[in-house]
Amino acid sequence: MAIFMTLALDSTMTFTMTTITTGWDPGFLQRFLGGWAIGLAVGLPTSLVFLPLARKVTNKLTSE
């Protein structure tokens, strides 16, 4: 689950931010893929570390 969520979020955020900051031009795809690779390299390990913590907090908040 963490991998798929990271892929979806990273792709969406990188696409949006690349479009906002640089717009559409011939170098867009290269900038997008470069940003996406960096975002994935940071986001995937981060999500794998924090997902168990998020589950514990959620369980404590929602348990009776």
Backbone as CSV, one residue per row, in Angstrom:
resi,resn,N_x,N_y,N_z,CA_x,CA_y,CA_z,C_x,C_y,C_z
1,MET,0.825,-1.192,0.000,0.000,0.000,0.000,0.871,1.257,0.000
2,ALA,1.916,1.261,0.807,2.776,2.450,0.897,3.423,2.768,-0.452
3,ILE,3.813,1.741,-1.171,4.468,1.964,-2.465,3.494,2.600,-3.455
4,PHE,2.276,2.075,-3.523,1.300,2.606,-4.472,0.873,4.032,-4.101
5,MET,0.707,4.293,-2.819,0.342,5.640,-2.390,1.475,6.622,-2.679
6,THR,2.705,6.190,-2.436,3.847,7.058,-2.715,3.954,7.354,-4.201
7,LEU,3.766,6.348,-5.041,3.809,6.559,-6.487,2.740,7.548,-6.932
8,ALA,1.524,7.367,-6.425,0.420,8.241,-6.822,0.644,9.670,-6.341
9,LEU,0.994,9.835,-5.078,1.187,11.172,-4.532,2.390,11.868,-5.147
10,ASP,3.491,11.147,-5.271,4.701,11.736,-5.827,4.487,12.164,-7.277
11,SER,3.842,11.320,-8.057,3.584,11.659,-9.461,2.698,12.891,-9.575
12,THR,1.625,12.923,-8.809,0.690,14.040,-8.858,1.344,15.340,-8.409
13,MET,2.057,15.287,-7.303,2.681,16.492,-6.779,3.807,16.992,-7.683
14,THR,4.620,16.085,-8.207,5.707,16.493,-9.086,5.165,17.090,-10.380
15,PHE,4.149,16.456,-10.955,3.536,16.984,-12.176,2.973,18.385,-11.937
16,THR,2.243,18.546,-10.843,1.626,19.830,-10.537,2.672,20.917,-10.310
17,MET,3.665,20.626,-9.500,4.671,21.636,-9.187,5.551,21.967,-10.401
18,THR,5.869,20.970,-11.205,6.656,21.237,-12.411,5.864,22.098,-13.378
19,THR,4.583,21.814,-13.520,3.728,22.602,-14.407,3.608,24.041,-13.908
20,ILE,3.411,24.210,-12.608,3.249,25.559,-12.055,4.544,26.360,-12.176
21,THR,5.662,25.742,-11.842,6.907,26.508,-11.783,7.562,26.736,-13.140
22,THR,7.417,25.802,-14.069,8.129,25.948,-15.342,7.227,25.959,-16.561
23,GLY,6.008,25.499,-16.433,5.087,25.473,-17.565,5.436,24.393,-18.579
24,TRP,4.649,24.380,-19.652,4.838,23.388,-20.717,5.820,23.926,-21.746
25,ASP,6.882,23.232,-21.946,7.831,23.562,-22.997,8.573,22.291,-23.378
26,PRO,9.476,22.346,-24.328,10.141,21.114,-24.775,10.909,20.359,-23.680
27,GLY,11.352,21.029,-22.624,12.102,20.353,-21.568,11.252,19.865,-20.415
28,PHE,9.920,19.980,-20.547,9.025,19.638,-19.438,9.189,18.190,-18.987
29,LEU,9.148,17.260,-19.925,9.194,15.845,-19.560,10.486,15.502,-18.818
30,GLN,11.592,16.044,-19.271,12.873,15.775,-18.612,12.881,16.331,-17.185
31,ARG,12.382,17.542,-16.996,12.312,18.134,-15.648,11.355,17.351,-14.763
32,PHE,10.208,16.960,-15.318,9.240,16.193,-14.556,9.835,14.866,-14.101
33,LEU,10.461,14.139,-15.002,11.022,12.838,-14.636,12.166,12.967,-13.633
34,GLY,12.975,14.014,-13.769,14.042,14.246,-12.797,13.493,14.549,-11.412
35,GLY,12.505,15.411,-11.354,11.859,15.728,-10.077,11.141,14.539,-9.491
36,TRP,10.511,13.756,-10.356,9.787,12.571,-9.899,10.742,11.555,-9.294
37,ALA,11.896,11.359,-9.905,12.870,10.398,-9.381,13.386,10.833,-8.012
38,ILE,13.660,12.118,-7.856,14.122,12.619,-6.558,13.011,12.493,-5.520
39,GLY,11.805,12.868,-5.891,10.672,12.758,-4.971,10.415,11.329,-4.547
40,LEU,10.546,10.404,-5.475,10.336,8.996,-5.149,11.440,8.482,-4.227
41,ALA,12.673,8.904,-4.484,13.797,8.472,-3.648,13.658,8.971,-2.213
42,VAL,13.028,10.111,-2.034,12.810,10.643,-0.687,11.490,10.128,-0.112
43,GLY,10.455,10.115,-0.926,9.113,9.791,-0.445,8.912,8.343,-0.067
44,LEU,9.479,7.426,-0.815,9.250,6.009,-0.524,9.848,5.588,0.818
45,PRO,11.107,5.863,1.090,11.624,5.495,2.414,10.895,6.217,3.550
46,THR,10.529,7.478,3.306,9.804,8.232,4.330,8.470,7.580,4.633
47,SER,7.736,7.191,3.603,6.436,6.559,3.835,6.587,5.197,4.502
48,LEU,7.624,4.459,4.168,7.838,3.156,4.802,8.192,3.293,6.279
49,VAL,8.843,4.388,6.639,9.182,4.627,8.043,7.962,5.112,8.820
50,PHE,7.208,6.044,8.230,6.119,6.670,8.967,4.790,5.930,8.900
51,LEU,4.613,5.029,7.968,3.347,4.311,7.874,3.029,3.525,9.143
52,PRO,3.962,2.769,9.717,3.631,2.072,10.970,3.262,3.034,12.102
53,LEU,3.936,4.160,12.179,3.612,5.158,13.199,2.214,5.721,12.973
54,ALA,1.889,6.014,11.733,0.560,6.540,11.417,-0.530,5.525,11.768
55,ARG,-0.268,4.259,11.513,-1.248,3.223,11.877,-1.462,3.159,13.385
56,LYS,-0.379,3.240,14.158,-0.496,3.193,15.627,-1.300,4.384,16.133
57,VAL,-0.988,5.558,15.641,-1.714,6.759,16.069,-3.176,6.668,15.687
58,THR,-3.451,6.217,14.479,-4.839,6.085,14.035,-5.595,5.069,14.877
59,ASN,-4.954,3.942,15.163,-5.607,2.935,16.005,-5.910,3.462,17.395
60,LYS,-4.992,4.234,17.988,-5.235,4.801,19.306,-6.356,5.823,19.277
61,LEU,-6.424,6.605,18.212,-7.457,7.619,18.125,-8.841,7.037,17.844
62,THR,-8.881,5.900,17.166,-10.176,5.356,16.772,-10.624,4.170,17.628
63,SER,-9.766,3.663,18.484,-10.176,2.512,19.309,-11.034,2.976,20.466
64,GLU,-11.865,2.082,20.907,-12.764,2.414,22.023,-12.239,1.900,23.322
